[in-house]
Amino acid sequence: MNVEVYQDDGVGAGRTATLEPSVFEIEPNDHIIWLDVKRIQAHERQGTNKTKERSEVRGSTRKLYRQKGTGNARVGDAQSPIRRGGGRAHGARPRSYDHDLNKKEKRLARRSALAYKTQADAVRIIEDFSMDRPSTRELTDLLDLLDLADQKVLLATTEVETEIYQSAQNLSDVNVREVQSVNTVDILDADAVVFQEGALEWMTNVLSTAAPTTA
């Protein structure tokens, strides 16, 4: 599939770029997408919740009163979870929520997400460009010329572009990421994906089934 390449001023460059079918035109695998999204979101959880259990709260370990003959229900010590001020039964403990997928599955998830964007005609290619200084206006004008105004946009850059990143800081709907950092959630969360040419080449080389890599 061929898509038009745009210049950094939003004007067509008069040529097209090819979207590799094995990356952008596969049959999306919804289950793999779900697994990868779950992996990414789980990795963001801190897992630092902690409550005190009965062995960690202050209080006497003496049995509060005798077992029988008082007319009351049997009771243990003051640290019992059923008493006010006692420890928490089966309380939260620090833990890791991380789980992983193998490289093949991670690549398939990204290919599936990109395939959905291709089906929706939501992939744009722009020439590699840099900005001399941060300018939100320039970035907004560029997106307007690409007919992406009022849409959530993922802009994948070939390298770390600090000025472009800073230009997007005041734009809640624009996510600028170096292509090596783009994951499945980034792609799915955007209404449209804009690749710099170098970023497209990198993504194609990494995800293409004809060119296995370690990424």
C-alpha positions in Angstrom: 0.0 0.0 0.0 1.4 3.4 -0.9 0.7 6.6 1.0 1.6 10.2 0.2 4.6 11.7 1.8 4.3 15.3 3.1 6.9 18.0 3.7 7.3 19.6 7.1 5.0 22.5 5.9 2.2 20.1 5.2 2.5 20.2 1.4 2.8 17.0 -0.5 6.3 16.1 -1.5 5.2 14.6 -4.8 6.1 11.1 -4.0 4.8 8.1 -2.0 6.0 5.7 0.7 5.2 2.0 0.7 3.6 0.5 3.8 5.0 -3.0 4.1 2.0 -5.5 3.9 3.5 -7.8 6.5 3.5 -4.9 9.0 0.5 -2.7 8.1 -1.9 -5.0 6.3 -2.1 -8.2 8.4 -5.2 -9.6 10.0 -5.2 -8.0 13.5 -5.0 -10.4 16.4 -7.2 -8.9 19.1 -6.1 -11.4 21.8 -2.4 -10.5 21.4 -3.3 -6.8 21.5 -5.2 -7.4 24.8 -2.2 -9.3 26.3 0.2 -6.5 25.3 -2.0 -3.7 26.6 -2.4 -5.7 29.9 1.4 -6.1 30.1 2.1 -2.4 29.5 -0.6 -1.2 32.0 0.5 -3.7 34.6 4.1 -2.5 34.3 2.9 1.0 35.3 1.4 -0.2 38.6 3.6 0.5 41.6 2.4 -2.4 43.7 3.4 -0.6 47.0 0.1 -1.0 48.9 0.6 -2.3 52.4 -1.6 -2.8 55.4 -0.7 -4.0 58.9 -1.6 -7.5 59.8 -2.2 -8.8 63.3 1.5 -9.5 63.9 2.4 -5.8 63.0 -0.1 -3.8 65.1 0.4 -2.7 68.7 -1.5 -4.4 71.4 -1.2 -7.0 74.0 -1.1 -10.7 73.0 -2.9 -11.6 76.2 -6.3 -13.3 75.8 -8.7 -10.6 76.7 -11.0 -12.8 78.9 -11.6 -16.4 79.7 -13.1 -18.7 77.1 -16.2 -19.7 78.9 -18.6 -18.5 81.5 -18.8 -14.8 80.6 -21.8 -15.0 78.3 -19.8 -13.3 75.6 -18.5 -14.7 72.4 -15.1 -16.3 72.6 -12.3 -13.8 71.9 -8.5 -13.9 71.4 -6.1 -11.0 71.8 -6.5 -7.3 71.0 -4.7 -7.7 67.7 -7.4 -9.9 66.3 -8.7 -8.7 62.9 -12.3 -8.8 64.1 -11.6 -6.2 66.8 -11.3 -2.4 66.4 -7.6 -1.5 66.2 -6.7 -5.0 65.3 -4.7 -6.1 62.3 -6.1 -6.5 58.8 -6.9 -10.0 57.7 -5.4 -10.9 54.4 -4.2 -7.4 53.9 -2.4 -5.9 50.9 1.3 -6.6 50.6 3.9 -5.1 48.3 4.0 -7.1 45.1 5.0 -6.8 41.4 2.3 -6.9 38.8 4.7 -7.3 35.9 4.3 -10.1 33.4 6.0 -10.4 30.1 5.4 -11.5 26.5 8.0 -12.9 24.2 9.4 -10.6 21.4 7.3 -12.3 18.7 4.1 -11.5 20.5 5.1 -7.9 21.3 5.8 -7.3 17.6 2.6 -9.0 16.5 0.6 -6.7 18.9 2.2 -3.6 17.4 1.6 -4.9 13.8 -2.0 -5.6 14.7 -2.5 -2.1 16.1 -0.9 -0.5 13.0 -3.1 -2.7 10.8 -6.2 -1.2 12.5 -4.9 2.3 11.8 -4.2 1.5 8.2 -7.7 0.1 7.7 -9.0 3.4 9.1 -6.8 5.4 6.7 -5.2 7.0 9.8 -1.5 6.7 8.9 0.4 9.7 7.6 4.1 10.0 6.5 6.1 13.1 6.7 9.7 13.9 5.8 12.2 13.9 8.6 12.3 17.4 10.1 13.6 19.2 13.1 12.7 22.5 14.8 15.1 25.3 15.6 13.1 26.1 18.7 9.9 24.9 20.4 6.8 26.3 18.8 3.4 25.1 19.6 1.9 27.2 16.8 4.1 25.7 14.1 3.2 22.1 15.2 -0.5 23.0 15.4 -0.4 24.5 11.9 1.4 21.4 10.5 -1.3 19.1 12.0 -4.0 21.4 10.6 -2.5 21.1 7.1 -2.5 17.3 7.5 -6.3 17.4 8.3 -5.6 16.2 11.8 -7.0 19.1 13.8 -9.0 18.1 16.9 -7.7 14.5 16.7 -5.5 12.6 19.0 -2.2 12.2 17.2 0.8 10.1 17.7 3.9 11.6 16.1 6.7 9.1 15.8 10.1 10.7 15.3 13.2 9.1 13.9 15.4 10.3 16.8 14.8 12.2 20.0 13.6 15.6 18.9 13.5 17.8 22.1 12.1 20.9 20.3 9.2 18.9 18.7 8.5 17.2 22.1 8.4 20.6 23.9 6.2 22.1 21.2 3.6 19.4 22.0 3.6 19.9 25.8 0.7 22.3 25.7 -1.3 20.0 23.3 -3.1 17.4 25.2 -4.1 15.5 22.1 -0.6 15.2 20.6 1.9 12.5 21.8 5.4 12.8 20.4 7.5 9.7 20.9 10.8 8.5 19.5 9.9 5.5 17.3 11.9 3.1 19.4 9.7 3.9 22.4 6.3 3.6 20.6 4.2 0.7 22.0 0.8 -0.8 21.4 -1.0 1.5 23.8 0.4 4.6 22.1 -0.8 3.4 18.7 -4.3 2.4 19.9 -4.8 5.6 21.9 -4.3 7.8 18.9 -6.8 8.6 16.2 -4.0 9.0 13.7 -0.3 8.0 13.6 2.2 10.3 11.9 5.5 8.7 11.0 8.7 10.6 10.0 10.2 8.7 7.1 13.1 7.5 9.1 10.7 6.3 11.8 8.6 4.4 9.3 11.8 2.7 8.0 12.9 1.7 11.5 9.4 0.4 12.4 9.2 -1.6 9.2 12.6 -3.1 9.7 11.8 -4.1 13.3 8.3 -5.5 12.7 8.7 -7.0 9.3 8.4 -10.8 9.3 11.0 -10.8 6.6 13.6 -9.0 8.7 13.7 -10.5 12.3 15.5 -8.4 14.8 16.2 -8.3 18.5 14.1 -5.2 19.2 
